[in-house]
């Protein structure tokens, strides 16, 4: 192999590395974001369940208060 072929080959490898590195970093970042979004969705679902339970309890209390007020 002559010097030009070696330089061409090294240049090609350097170009590939330059292109692949940001793609790999972007892929890692997207993976982290996906896992964060999944965790947030789980938290939102749990929070919605708690809110629904509290709304039911409040509604029950309002019904009791209304009955007490109207029975007097």
C-alpha positions in Angstrom: 0.0 0.0 0.0 1.3 3.4 -0.8 1.0 6.5 1.3 -2.0 8.0 -0.5 -4.1 4.8 0.1 -3.2 4.8 3.8 -4.1 8.5 4.1 -7.3 7.9 2.3 -8.2 5.0 4.5 -7.4 7.0 7.7 -9.4 9.9 6.4 -12.4 7.6 5.7 -12.2 6.1 9.2 -11.9 9.6 10.8 -15.0 10.7 8.9 -17.0 7.7 10.0 -16.0 8.3 13.6 -16.9 11.9 13.3 -20.4 11.0 12.0 -21.1 8.1 14.3 -20.1 9.7 17.6 -22.9 12.3 17.7 -25.4 9.7 16.5 -24.5 7.4 19.4 -24.7 10.3 21.9 -28.1 11.2 20.5 -29.3 7.6 20.7 -28.2 7.5 24.4 -30.0 10.8 25.1 -33.2 9.6 23.5 -33.0 6.3 25.5 -32.7 8.3 28.7 -35.6 10.6 27.7 -37.8 7.6 26.9 -37.1 6.0 30.3 -37.8 9.3 32.1 -41.1 9.7 30.2 -42.1 6.2 31.2 -41.4 7.0 34.8 -43.4 10.2 34.6 -46.3 8.4 33.0 -46.3 5.9 35.9 -46.3 8.7 38.4 -49.1 10.5 36.6 -51.2 7.3 36.6 -50.6 6.8 40.4 -51.5 10.4 41.0 -54.7 10.2 39.0 -55.8 7.2 41.0 -55.1 9.1 44.3 -57.0 12.1 43.0 -60.0 10.0 42.0 -60.0 8.4 45.5 -59.9 11.8 47.1 -62.7 13.1 44.8 -64.9 10.2 45.8 -64.2 10.9 49.5 -65.0 14.6 49.1 -68.2 13.8 47.2 -69.3 11.4 50.0 -68.6 14.1 52.6 -70.5 16.6 50.6 -73.5 14.3 50.3 -73.4 13.7 54.1 -73.2 17.4 54.8 -76.1 18.1 52.4 -78.2 15.4 54.1 -77.4 16.8 57.6 -78.3 20.3 56.6 -81.6 19.4 55.0 -82.7 17.1 57.8 -82.6 20.0 60.3 
